Amino acid sequence: MNELEFSYEGDANEHRKAFRASLPGLAALAAGAPEPYHVGDVSVGGLSLADPQGLLQPGGEHTFDLVCKGRKLISGLAARVARRNGDLAGLTFMGLDQLQEQKLDKLVLEVQKYQITQSKNRGCHIDDEHAT
């Protein structure tokens, strides 16, 4: 009997493991924070936040609600600060429940679909079989 084996080895320096979506107006609310954080991008694995005050330090754990235009999209996202780069903090989600994962998947997918539609409307013909 033959065994089929498959493995994937990624680049050790690779930080991003999932598509990251940028959504204008997306913010993260943290309990006790003076104001919402602007979300640079979000994926099912984490998010980046603008933090010019330097309140989010590597190793710190926080809980956020994602909101857009005053509407709460996802509540209670636990995240750990993985890194800082200037005014940006990169966070990794921890212990998401199934509903939170589904909502993140849906949010990222909707942004991807919107971006594809926008690129097609601007005349980008990546998927056009007639383009050469």
C-alpha positions as CSV (number, residue, x, y, z in Angstrom):
1,M,0.0,0.0,0.0
2,N,1.4,3.4,-1.0
3,E,1.1,6.4,1.4
4,L,0.6,9.8,0.0
5,E,2.4,12.5,2.0
6,F,2.1,16.3,1.6
7,S,3.8,19.0,3.5
8,Y,4.2,22.8,3.1
9,E,7.1,24.7,4.3
10,G,6.7,28.4,4.3
11,D,9.4,31.1,4.5
12,A,10.6,31.5,8.0
13,N,10.5,35.3,7.6
14,E,6.9,35.2,6.3
15,H,4.7,37.1,8.7
16,R,1.4,37.2,6.8
17,K,-0.4,33.9,6.5
18,A,-3.8,35.1,5.3
19,F,-5.2,37.7,3.0
20,R,-5.4,41.1,4.7
21,A,-8.2,43.4,3.8
22,S,-8.3,47.2,4.2
23,L,-11.7,48.7,4.8
24,P,-12.0,52.5,5.0
25,G,-13.7,53.6,8.2
26,L,-12.9,50.3,10.1
27,A,-12.0,50.9,13.7
28,A,-11.2,48.9,16.8
29,L,-12.7,49.8,20.2
30,A,-10.8,48.7,23.3
31,A,-12.2,48.9,26.8
32,G,-10.6,51.8,28.6
33,A,-8.9,53.2,25.5
34,P,-9.2,57.0,25.1
35,E,-10.5,56.7,21.5
36,P,-10.9,54.0,18.8
37,Y,-7.9,52.7,16.9
38,H,-7.9,53.1,13.1
39,V,-7.5,49.6,11.6
40,G,-4.9,49.5,8.8
41,D,-5.9,46.0,7.7
42,V,-7.5,42.8,9.1
43,S,-7.4,39.1,8.4
44,V,-8.6,36.0,10.0
45,G,-5.3,35.8,11.9
46,G,-5.0,39.4,13.2
47,L,-5.0,43.1,12.4
48,S,-2.8,46.2,12.3
49,L,-3.8,49.3,14.3
50,A,-2.6,52.9,14.1
51,D,-1.3,53.6,17.6
52,P,0.6,56.9,17.6
53,Q,0.4,57.2,21.4
54,G,2.3,53.8,21.8
55,L,-0.3,52.3,24.1
56,L,-0.1,48.9,22.5
57,Q,3.2,47.2,23.3
58,P,4.5,43.8,22.2
59,G,3.2,41.0,24.4
60,G,0.2,43.0,25.6
61,E,-3.2,41.4,25.4
62,H,-6.3,43.3,24.6
63,T,-10.0,42.8,23.7
64,F,-11.5,44.7,20.8
65,D,-14.8,45.3,19.0
66,L,-14.6,46.0,15.3
67,V,-16.9,48.8,14.2
68,C,-17.5,50.6,10.9
69,K,-19.5,53.8,10.6
70,G,-20.9,53.4,14.1
71,R,-22.0,49.8,13.5
72,K,-20.5,47.0,15.6
73,L,-19.4,44.2,13.3
74,I,-17.6,41.8,15.6
75,S,-17.4,41.9,19.4
76,G,-14.9,40.6,21.9
77,L,-11.9,39.8,19.7
78,A,-9.0,38.9,22.0
79,A,-5.6,39.8,20.5
80,R,-1.9,39.9,21.5
81,V,0.4,42.6,20.2
82,A,3.0,40.7,18.1
83,R,5.1,43.6,16.9
84,R,5.4,47.4,16.5
85,N,6.6,49.3,13.5
86,G,6.6,53.0,14.1
87,D,3.1,54.1,14.9
88,L,1.6,50.7,13.7
89,A,1.0,47.8,16.0
90,G,0.5,44.3,14.6
91,L,-1.8,42.0,16.6
92,T,-2.6,38.3,16.5
93,F,-6.0,37.0,17.4
94,M,-6.2,34.5,20.3
95,G,-8.9,32.0,21.1
96,L,-11.5,33.1,18.6
97,D,-14.8,31.2,18.8
98,Q,-16.5,29.8,15.7
99,L,-18.8,32.7,15.3
100,Q,-16.0,35.3,15.5
101,E,-14.0,33.3,12.9
102,Q,-17.0,33.1,10.6
103,K,-17.6,36.9,10.9
104,L,-13.9,37.6,10.2
105,D,-14.0,35.3,7.2
106,K,-17.1,37.0,5.9
107,L,-15.7,40.5,6.4
108,V,-12.5,39.7,4.6
109,L,-14.3,38.0,1.8
110,E,-16.7,40.9,1.3
111,V,-13.8,43.3,1.1
112,Q,-12.1,41.1,-1.5
113,K,-15.2,40.9,-3.6
114,Y,-15.6,44.7,-3.4
115,Q,-11.9,45.2,-4.5
116,I,-12.3,42.8,-7.4
117,T,-15.4,44.6,-8.6
118,Q,-13.6,48.0,-8.3
119,S,-10.6,46.8,-10.2
120,K,-12.8,45.5,-13.0
121,N,-14.7,48.8,-13.1
122,R,-11.4,50.7,-13.5
123,G,-10.5,48.6,-16.5
124,C,-8.2,46.1,-15.0
125,H,-8.5,43.0,-17.2
126,I,-6.6,40.4,-15.2
127,D,-9.4,37.9,-15.6
128,D,-10.4,38.9,-19.1
129,E,-9.6,36.0,-21.4
130,H,-9.5,38.3,-24.4
131,A,-6.7,40.4,-23.0
132,T,-3.2,39.7,-24.2
